[in-house]
């Protein structure tokens, strides 16, 4: 039996998970895709490790974290569980070693220096799955490499033997229709795969826009509060 999470019964957590999975499956079928092609990552930012444990108990195997400190703490506490930990936040070079120790996948490689820092943190022959983050906005201050520069970063990552390039990631801009933004991401993915044919993952789509992401070819969806419930008050 699972425990209550943040004052909510686990049955509510399971119901929300099932509802999102039904919506994901419907969106996949509408796009002519097999729902089994999709990986649903539950983003647990600001929630306690107990919630991740409850998610695991109802079948979740992929979780995402935005902050290195939370990733490291939760992964250490729950190391005995068969979970894949996805780091989806902005990466800092001085935290790359800590991120690498705890993450199975890093979605946010957006510059050569961060890729290099992750590579230097390799332990022996281990290989880390990474995605190149693409900035779909006109603001260079946002996370991600400009679409025109994606191939250059991809080539840099491919030269680092401890990193395995899996594909691309992006967040849809707030001031643009998600379908148009994700279509541009798919174009970047196509160009990247001309250089790296195995880089087939597209990490895109959150609660409000995962249907458009699926239609554009997304393989990995990042869903948070629609499953976990409201984030706890951080005081």
Secondary structure, DSSP 4 states (H G I P E B T S, - for coil): -PPPBTTB-HHHHHHHHHHHHHHHHHHHHHTT--GGG-EEEEE-TT--HHHHHHHHHTT--EEEESSHHHHHHHHHHTTTS--EEEE-S---GGGHHHHHHH-SEEEEE-SHHHHHHHHHT--TT--EEEEEEEE-SS-TTSSSEEGGGHHHHHHHHHT-TTEEEEEEE----TTS-HHHHHHHHHHHHHHHHHH-TT--EEE---TTTHHHHHHTT--EEEE-HHHH-SPPP--
